[in-house]
Amino acid sequence: MAKSYRAGWAVKASNAWMRVVIRAGLPMWTFRVLTVAGRRSGRAIETPLTVFEHDGRRYLVAAYGTVNWVRNLRSARGAATLRHGKHVEAVTAVELPADESARVFRAALLAGPPRVPKPFVALYRRYFVLPYLDVDGDSSPQEFLDNARTHPVFEIVSA
């Protein structure tokens, strides 16, 4: 059974640092700051995320499950922005059905974030992603389908 994800102080500090670096426009591979209206407050909530590329399309993968950015994105009907430096892109994030989601989820887990050095990906995946999943690189397509129901994937479409 996978652990339940809860952002502790280290994750909150890391996210704050990542937001500053990404907003400054420093090269951070395909990391972007997702800005979406909060589902309760309505204020802009910023979360640093990796944009995964697969088959010429871009995706946001919720490796930690249905966390706050997922709930906010659903509440906002997918309306959001992605920022890197001064470049701000208005997007619509469309949640994929489970079968499509499972395929992208598996590809993202195996490949890791685009252009990030493989040793970093392997360490991060081992210690910071896999403990929150019930699948790994050797899992069957059915196991990915079962996990995709609790780890949503959104396709990014320019607004």
SULDA-V491518 format. One line per field, one symbol per residue. phi: phi as a letter, one per 40 degrees, with the letter a starting at -180 (. if undefined). A space follows every 10 residues. Layout:
phi=???
//
This chain:
phi=.ccccacccc ccccccccdc ccccgccbfb cbccbacccb cgccbbbcbc ccbafgbbbb bcccgccdcc ccccccfgca bbbagccbbc bbbbcccdcc dcccdccccc cgcdgcddcc dcccdcbbbd ccbbbacccc dccccccccb bcbbccbcc
//
